[in-house]
């Protein structure tokens, strides 16, 4: 199959605005002109003076679009697009416009099906029936609720030989958008979130290195739920690029850890970062472990080995690196908020540095379990004033988009230093309130970069180029929060 292309989806309130946005597209091979979004659809004007190939689409409301006119009006728009020489015209399979397909003998036609709820069980038969119409391209866009839903498209894509587009919409479907050729697709739709899970053209090209991937490219990713907020793809893809590695790193939104394992086996994923809530499950799955992971019973990094997965945790060393720069640790008292895999790694790190550690969590039973694993004690939640020198938030509370949340909405900050593992946003409410109370602070970005650099080295046996991963993380966070 030829190299997959990028199709930029373009919308507008008017035809004039649609043309302006069309002409502003950079880095795409073709554009999809969404005439259903304009209030004055003018096919001739939309196509005139175009700089690249164009797909004319006029999606009705009943198929997830915006067109509210009659089907006769919509059919006229699509017929005009065929007559006026649009490179492609998108016609919904359920529209019943078979005469348009027949009149063009299928040429220029993208016959499409969209399911915004599920992956239909009869998808293979639907593809076969749609292909029998003679349409030049068949497009199936379904909704993935789990990573393994993508496996259905992966297996289907291996059977196609004619132009096809297979898309899994939603966060779990992102791999189908980043790696279309792996899924048998002739192009990937990109844009500013016009469809669930859609990625902007510039990000697809720059961050995910769309033009530089092939069937031989090694696949890595961050597995968790949710992962759309993660800047790990930006960091690792920048490091792979700087090192000249033929690898790509994706967000992998899994329903559960077994879901990830199914997907990883089908796609041949080489390694993964593991984030909440799967670090403990990952530990229970791997066949090879480092000493630290055995002690904390938690894994944040996986690498494929014969017969399964090797696991390690880079959280311990990654956590300590910025903290040791901030203050001497031996003999200090630390309270860790949380009881999951991250809290275990933090407690282990602090204990190894001579710190007296206590665990404070909303659920006392989980706090006791984490404390017993890491030789820590259990503290009251919320922790009492004067009981800590170092306070660490090892929960996801305060992560974007819930940026006004805090793990301690009413407790006083009476110690020396507060460390928040949340990195998105860079400066959390938790840290701001700690500084206002006179505490020194350490941001989660410092740990994120340190542990990611260790992951990269474990996978590739190469040290990442200094500063590359940190700058990529900063750039991604700035874009997320419009801080430029």
C-alpha positions as CSV (number, residue, x, y, z in Angstrom):
1,X,0.0,0.0,0.0
2,X,1.2,3.5,-0.8
3,X,2.1,5.9,2.0
4,X,-0.9,7.3,3.7
5,X,-1.8,10.9,3.2
6,X,-3.2,13.7,5.5
7,X,-6.7,15.0,4.8
8,X,-7.4,18.3,6.6
9,X,-11.0,18.8,7.7
10,X,-12.1,22.4,7.1
11,X,-15.2,24.1,8.4
12,X,-16.6,27.6,8.3
13,X,-19.7,29.6,9.0
14,X,-19.8,30.9,5.5
15,X,-18.4,29.8,2.1
16,X,-16.0,32.7,2.2
17,X,-14.7,31.7,5.6
18,X,-14.5,28.1,4.4
19,X,-12.3,29.2,1.5
20,X,-10.1,31.3,3.8
21,X,-9.5,28.4,6.1
22,X,-9.0,26.1,3.1
23,X,-6.2,28.3,1.8
24,X,-4.6,28.5,5.2
25,X,-4.1,24.8,5.5
26,X,-0.4,23.8,5.6
27,X,1.0,20.3,5.5
28,X,-2.0,18.4,4.2
29,X,-2.2,16.4,1.0
30,X,-6.0,17.1,0.5
31,X,-8.7,19.0,2.3
32,X,-12.2,18.0,3.3
33,X,-14.6,20.9,2.7
34,X,-17.4,20.6,5.2
35,X,-20.2,22.4,3.3
36,X,-22.7,21.3,6.0
37,X,-21.1,23.8,8.4
38,X,-21.7,26.9,6.2
39,X,-25.0,28.8,6.0
40,X,-24.6,29.6,2.3
41,X,-23.2,26.5,0.6
42,X,-21.7,27.4,-2.7
43,X,-20.0,24.4,-4.3
44,X,-18.4,26.3,-7.2
45,X,-16.9,28.9,-4.9
46,X,-15.7,26.3,-2.4
47,X,-13.8,24.5,-5.1
48,X,-12.5,27.4,-7.1
49,X,-8.7,28.1,-7.1
50,X,-8.0,25.3,-4.6
51,X,-4.4,24.5,-4.1
52,X,-4.7,20.8,-3.4
53,X,-7.2,17.9,-3.9
54,X,-10.6,18.4,-2.2
55,X,-13.3,16.2,-0.8
56,X,-16.7,17.8,-0.7
57,X,-18.8,16.7,2.3
58,X,-22.3,17.8,3.3
59,X,-23.0,15.7,6.3
60,X,-26.6,15.5,7.6
61,X,-27.5,15.8,11.2
62,X,-28.7,12.2,11.2
63,X,-25.1,11.1,10.5
64,X,-23.3,13.4,12.9
65,X,-23.1,16.5,10.7
66,X,-24.7,19.9,10.7
67,X,-26.8,20.1,7.5
68,X,-30.5,20.7,8.4
69,X,-32.0,21.2,4.9
70,X,-33.9,18.6,3.0
71,X,-32.3,15.5,1.5
72,X,-33.2,16.9,-2.0
73,X,-31.2,20.1,-1.3
74,X,-28.3,18.0,0.0
75,X,-28.4,15.7,-3.0
76,X,-28.2,18.7,-5.3
77,X,-25.1,20.0,-3.5
78,X,-23.4,16.7,-3.8
79,X,-24.4,16.3,-7.5
80,X,-23.0,19.8,-8.2
81,X,-19.7,18.8,-6.6
82,X,-19.4,15.8,-8.9
83,X,-20.3,17.9,-11.9
84,X,-17.9,20.7,-11.0
85,X,-15.0,18.3,-10.7
86,X,-14.4,17.8,-7.0
87,X,-11.6,15.3,-6.5
88,X,-13.9,13.3,-4.2
89,X,-17.5,13.6,-3.0
90,X,-18.5,12.0,0.3
91,X,-21.8,10.2,0.2
92,X,-23.3,8.5,3.2
93,X,-24.1,4.8,2.6
94,X,-27.5,5.2,4.3
95,X,-28.4,8.3,2.3
96,X,-29.8,6.1,-0.6
97,X,-28.1,8.2,-3.3
98,X,-27.2,5.2,-5.3
99,X,-28.0,7.0,-8.6
100,X,-25.2,9.5,-7.9
101,X,-22.7,6.6,-7.4
102,X,-24.0,4.9,-10.5
103,X,-23.9,8.0,-12.6
104,X,-20.2,8.5,-11.8
105,X,-19.5,4.8,-12.0
106,X,-18.1,5.1,-8.5
107,X,-15.3,7.5,-9.5
108,X,-14.7,10.4,-7.2
109,X,-17.0,8.8,-4.6
110,X,-16.1,8.3,-0.9
111,X,-18.9,6.1,0.4
112,X,-19.0,6.6,4.2
113,X,-20.5,5.1,7.3
114,X,-20.4,6.6,10.8
115,X,-21.3,4.9,14.0
116,X,-20.9,7.3,17.0
117,X,-21.8,4.6,19.6
118,X,-19.9,1.4,18.9
119,X,-17.9,-0.9,16.6
120,X,-20.7,-2.8,14.7
121,X,-20.3,-6.6,14.9
122,X,-21.0,-7.0,11.2
123,X,-18.4,-4.5,10.0
124,X,-16.7,-6.9,7.7
125,X,-20.0,-7.6,5.9
126,X,-20.8,-3.9,5.8
127,X,-17.4,-3.1,4.1
128,X,-18.1,-5.8,1.5
129,X,-21.6,-4.5,0.7
130,X,-20.3,-0.9,0.5
131,X,-17.5,-2.0,-1.8
132,X,-19.9,-3.7,-4.1
133,X,-21.4,-0.3,-5.0
134,X,-18.3,0.5,-7.0
135,X,-17.4,3.5,-4.9
136,X,-13.8,4.5,-5.4
137,X,-13.1,4.8,-1.6
138,X,-15.0,3.3,1.3
139,X,-14.8,5.0,4.7
140,X,-15.8,3.4,7.9
141,X,-15.7,5.6,11.0
142,X,-16.7,3.8,14.2
143,X,-16.4,4.6,17.9
144,X,-13.8,2.9,20.1
145,X,-14.6,2.6,23.8
146,X,-11.4,0.5,24.4
147,X,-8.1,0.0,22.7
148,X,-9.0,-3.5,21.6
149,X,-11.8,-2.0,19.4
150,X,-8.9,-0.8,17.2
151,X,-7.9,-4.5,16.7
152,X,-11.1,-5.1,14.7
153,X,-10.0,-2.4,12.3
154,X,-6.5,-3.6,12.2
155,X,-7.6,-7.1,11.2
156,X,-10.1,-5.7,8.7
157,X,-7.4,-3.4,7.2
158,X,-5.2,-6.3,6.5
159,X,-7.8,-7.7,4.1
160,X,-8.3,-4.6,1.9
161,X,-6.6,-3.9,-1.4
162,X,-8.7,-1.1,-2.7
163,X,-8.8,2.5,-1.3
164,X,-10.3,2.4,2.2
165,X,-10.3,4.6,5.3
166,X,-10.8,2.9,8.6
167,X,-11.1,5.2,11.7
168,X,-11.9,4.5,15.3
169,X,-13.2,7.7,16.8
170,X,-12.6,8.7,20.4
171,X,-9.6,8.8,22.7
172,X,-9.0,5.0,22.4
173,X,-9.0,5.3,18.6
174,X,-6.0,7.7,18.3
175,X,-3.7,4.9,17.0
176,X,-5.9,4.6,13.9
177,X,-5.4,8.3,13.1
178,X,-1.6,8.4,13.7
179,X,-0.8,5.1,12.0
180,X,-3.4,4.9,9.1
181,X,-1.2,2.7,6.9
182,X,-1.1,0.1,9.7
183,X,-4.9,0.0,9.6
184,X,-5.2,-0.2,5.8
185,X,-6.2,3.5,5.3
186,X,-5.2,5.6,2.4
187,X,-5.4,8.8,4.3
188,X,-5.9,10.2,7.9
189,X,-8.4,12.9,8.7
190,X,-6.8,15.7,10.7
191,X,-8.2,18.9,12.2
192,X,-9.2,20.9,15.2
193,X,-11.4,18.2,16.9
194,X,-14.1,18.2,14.2
195,X,-14.6,14.5,15.0
196,X,-13.9,12.8,18.4
197,X,-10.2,12.1,18.7
198,X,-9.2,14.1,15.7
199,X,-5.6,15.6,15.8
200,X,-4.5,18.9,14.3
201,X,-2.5,18.7,11.1
202,X,0.5,20.4,12.6
203,X,0.6,18.2,15.6
204,X,0.1,15.0,13.5
205,X,3.1,16.0,11.3
206,X,5.4,17.5,13.9
207,X,4.8,15.6,17.2
208,X,3.8,12.2,15.8
209,X,6.2,12.4,12.8
210,X,3.5,11.2,10.4
211,X,5.7,11.6,7.3
212,X,8.6,9.6,8.8
213,X,6.8,6.5,10.0
214,X,6.4,3.2,8.1
215,X,5.3,-0.4,8.7
216,X,8.8,-1.0,10.3
217,X,8.5,1.9,12.8
218,X,8.6,0.7,16.4
219,X,5.6,1.7,18.4
220,X,5.7,2.8,22.0
221,X,3.0,4.6,24.1
222,X,1.6,5.8,27.4
223,X,-1.1,3.5,28.7
224,X,-3.7,4.9,31.2
225,X,-7.2,6.3,31.3
226,X,-7.4,9.2,30.5
227,X,-4.2,10.0,28.6
228,X,-5.3,12.8,26.3
229,X,-3.8,15.3,28.8
230,X,-0.4,13.6,28.7
231,X,2.7,15.4,27.3
232,X,4.6,12.1,27.3
233,X,4.0,11.7,23.5
234,X,5.5,15.1,22.9
235,X,8.6,14.3,25.0
236,X,9.3,10.8,23.7
237,X,8.7,11.6,20.1
238,X,11.0,14.6,20.3
239,X,13.7,12.4,21.9
240,X,13.2,9.7,19.2
241,X,13.5,12.3,16.5
242,X,16.6,13.9,18.0
243,X,18.3,10.5,18.3
244,X,17.4,9.4,14.8
245,X,15.3,6.5,16.1
246,X,12.6,5.0,13.8
247,X,10.1,4.9,16.6
248,X,6.8,6.6,17.4
249,X,5.0,7.1,20.8
250,X,1.2,7.2,21.1
251,X,-1.4,7.9,23.8
252,X,-3.0,4.6,24.6
253,X,-6.3,5.0,26.4
254,X,-7.1,1.5,27.7
255,X,-10.4,0.4,29.3
256,X,-8.3,-1.9,31.6
257,X,-4.8,-3.4,31.6
258,X,-6.0,-6.5,29.8
259,X,-7.3,-4.3,27.1
260,X,-3.9,-2.8,26.6
261,X,-2.2,-6.2,26.5
262,X,-4.6,-7.4,23.7
263,X,-4.0,-4.2,21.7
264,X,-0.2,-4.3,22.2
265,X,0.0,-7.9,21.1
266,X,-2.0,-7.2,17.9
267,X,-0.1,-4.1,16.9
268,X,3.4,-5.2,18.2
269,X,3.9,-2.5,20.7
270,X,7.6,-2.5,21.8
271,X,7.3,-0.6,25.1
272,X,5.1,1.6,27.2
273,X,5.0,4.1,30.0
274,X,2.3,3.1,32.5
275,X,0.3,5.7,34.4
276,X,-2.8,5.8,36.5
277,X,-4.6,3.6,37.2
278,X,-2.6,0.7,35.8
279,X,0.8,0.7,37.6
280,X,-0.1,-2.1,40.1
281,X,-1.8,-4.2,37.4
282,X,1.3,-3.8,35.2
283,X,3.5,-5.1,38.1
284,X,1.2,-8.2,38.4
285,X,1.6,-8.9,34.7
286,X,5.3,-8.6,33.9
287,X,7.6,-11.6,33.7
288,X,10.8,-9.7,34.5
289,X,11.3,-7.0,37.2
290,X,14.0,-4.8,38.6
291,X,14.6,-4.8,42.4
292,X,12.9,-1.5,43.1
293,X,9.7,-2.6,41.3
294,X,9.6,-5.8,43.3
295,X,9.8,-3.9,46.5
296,X,7.1,-1.3,45.7
297,X,5.0,-3.7,43.7
298,X,4.4,-1.1,41.0
299,X,5.7,-0.6,37.5
300,X,5.7,2.5,35.3
301,X,7.7,1.2,32.3
302,X,7.3,-1.9,30.1
303,X,9.6,-3.4,27.5
304,X,8.7,-6.3,25.3
305,X,10.8,-9.4,25.9
306,X,10.6,-13.0,24.7
307,X,7.5,-14.5,26.2
308,X,6.1,-11.3,27.7
309,X,7.1,-8.0,29.2
310,X,9.9,-6.7,31.4
311,X,9.0,-4.0,33.8
312,X,10.8,-1.4,35.9
313,X,9.9,1.8,37.7
314,X,11.7,5.0,36.9
315,X,9.5,6.9,39.3
316,X,11.8,6.4,42.3
317,X,15.0,7.9,40.7
318,X,12.9,10.4,38.8
319,X,11.2,11.6,41.9
320,X,14.4,12.0,44.0
321,X,16.5,13.9,41.4
322,X,14.8,17.3,41.7
323,X,14.1,16.8,45.4
324,X,17.8,16.2,46.3
325,X,18.7,19.4,44.5
326,X,16.2,21.3,46.6
327,X,17.1,20.2,50.2
328,X,19.1,17.7,52.3
329,X,16.8,14.8,53.0
330,X,18.2,12.5,55.7
331,X,16.2,12.7,58.9
332,X,13.3,14.7,57.4
333,X,9.7,13.8,57.9
334,X,7.6,13.3,54.8
335,X,3.8,12.7,54.3
336,X,2.7,11.3,51.0
337,X,-0.9,11.9,49.9
338,X,-2.3,8.9,48.0
339,X,-2.0,5.2,48.1
340,X,-1.6,4.0,44.5
341,X,1.4,3.0,42.4
342,X,2.9,6.5,42.4
343,X,2.6,6.8,46.2
344,X,4.4,3.5,46.6
345,X,7.3,4.7,44.4
346,X,7.5,8.0,46.3
347,X,7.5,6.4,49.7
348,X,10.2,4.0,48.5
349,X,12.3,6.9,47.2
350,X,12.0,8.9,50.3
351,X,12.8,5.9,52.6
352,X,15.9,5.1,50.6
353,X,17.1,8.7,51.2
354,X,16.8,8.4,55.0
355,X,13.4,10.2,55.3
356,X,10.8,9.1,57.8
357,X,7.7,8.5,55.7
358,X,4.0,8.4,56.4
359,X,1.1,7.7,54.1
360,X,-2.2,9.7,54.2
361,X,-5.1,8.7,52.0
362,X,-8.9,9.1,52.1
363,X,-9.2,5.3,52.3
364,X,-7.5,4.1,55.5
365,X,-7.3,0.5,54.3
366,X,-5.4,1.5,51.1
367,X,-3.1,3.7,53.2
368,X,-2.3,0.8,55.5
369,X,-1.5,-1.5,52.5
370,X,0.9,1.1,50.9
371,X,2.5,1.8,54.2
372,X,3.1,-1.9,54.9
373,X,4.7,-2.4,51.4
374,X,7.1,0.6,51.8
375,X,7.9,0.4,55.5
376,X,6.1,3.6,56.1
377,X,3.6,4.6,58.8
378,X,0.0,5.7,58.4
379,X,-0.9,9.3,59.0
380,X,-4.3,10.9,59.5
381,X,-6.0,12.3,56.4
382,X,-5.8,15.2,56.1
383,X,-2.4,15.4,57.8
384,X,-2.1,17.4,61.0
385,X,-0.2,20.6,61.1
386,X,3.4,20.3,62.3
387,X,3.7,16.6,61.4
388,X,5.7,16.9,58.2
389,X,8.7,18.7,56.7
390,X,8.0,17.4,53.1
391,X,4.5,17.0,51.7
392,X,4.0,15.1,48.5
393,X,0.8,14.9,46.4
394,X,0.9,11.5,44.7
395,X,-2.7,11.7,43.5
396,X,-4.0,13.0,40.2
397,X,-6.1,15.7,41.9
398,X,-5.6,19.0,40.3
399,X,-4.8,17.6,36.8
400,X,-6.0,19.5,33.8
401,X,-8.8,20.2,33.1
402,X,-9.9,20.1,36.8
403,X,-7.2,22.7,37.6
404,X,-9.0,24.3,40.6
405,X,-9.1,21.0,42.5
406,X,-6.6,20.4,45.3
407,X,-5.9,17.3,47.5
408,X,-5.9,19.6,50.6
409,X,-8.6,22.2,50.2
410,X,-8.5,23.3,53.9
411,X,-5.4,22.0,55.6
412,X,-2.5,24.4,56.6
413,X,0.9,24.2,55.0
414,X,3.2,24.2,58.0
415,X,6.3,22.3,56.7
416,X,9.3,23.2,54.6
417,X,8.7,21.9,51.1
418,X,5.6,20.8,49.1
419,X,6.0,18.6,46.0
420,X,3.2,18.0,43.5
421,X,3.5,15.1,41.1
422,X,0.8,16.7,38.9
423,X,2.5,18.4,36.0
424,X,-0.4,19.6,33.9
425,X,-0.8,22.5,34.7
426,X,2.8,23.2,35.6
427,X,1.8,25.4,38.5
428,X,-1.1,23.8,40.4
429,X,-3.4,25.4,43.0
430,X,-1.7,23.0,45.5
431,X,1.7,24.6,44.8
432,X,0.4,28.2,44.7
433,X,-1.2,27.8,48.1
434,X,1.9,26.2,49.5
435,X,4.1,29.1,48.3
436,X,1.6,31.6,49.7
437,X,2.1,29.9,53.1
438,X,5.9,30.2,52.9
439,X,6.8,26.7,51.7
440,X,9.3,25.9,49.0
441,X,7.8,23.9,46.1
442,X,8.8,21.3,43.5
443,X,6.7,21.0,40.4
444,X,5.7,17.6,38.9
445,X,7.3,18.6,35.5
446,X,10.7,18.1,37.1
447,X,9.9,14.5,38.0
448,X,8.1,13.9,34.7
449,X,11.1,14.8,32.7
450,X,13.6,12.9,34.9
451,X,11.7,9.6,34.9
452,X,10.9,9.9,31.1
453,X,14.6,10.3,30.3
454,X,15.3,7.1,32.3
455,X,12.5,5.3,30.4
456,X,14.0,6.4,27.0
457,X,17.4,5.2,28.0
458,X,16.0,1.8,29.2
459,X,14.3,1.3,25.9
460,X,16.9,2.5,23.5
461,X,20.2,2.2,25.5
462,X,20.8,5.8,24.5
463,X,20.9,8.9,26.6
464,X,18.4,11.5,25.4
465,X,19.9,14.7,24.1
466,X,20.0,17.2,27.0
467,X,17.0,19.5,27.2
468,X,15.1,18.0,24.4
469,X,12.4,16.2,26.4
470,X,11.9,19.1,28.9
471,X,11.5,21.6,26.1
472,X,9.0,19.4,24.3
473,X,7.0,19.1,27.5
474,X,7.0,22.8,28.0
475,X,5.9,23.5,24.5
476,X,3.1,21.0,24.7
477,X,1.9,22.4,28.1
478,X,2.1,26.0,26.7
479,X,-0.1,25.0,23.7
480,X,-2.6,23.3,26.0
481,X,-3.0,26.3,28.2
482,X,-2.5,29.0,25.5
483,X,0.4,30.5,27.4
484,X,2.4,31.7,24.4
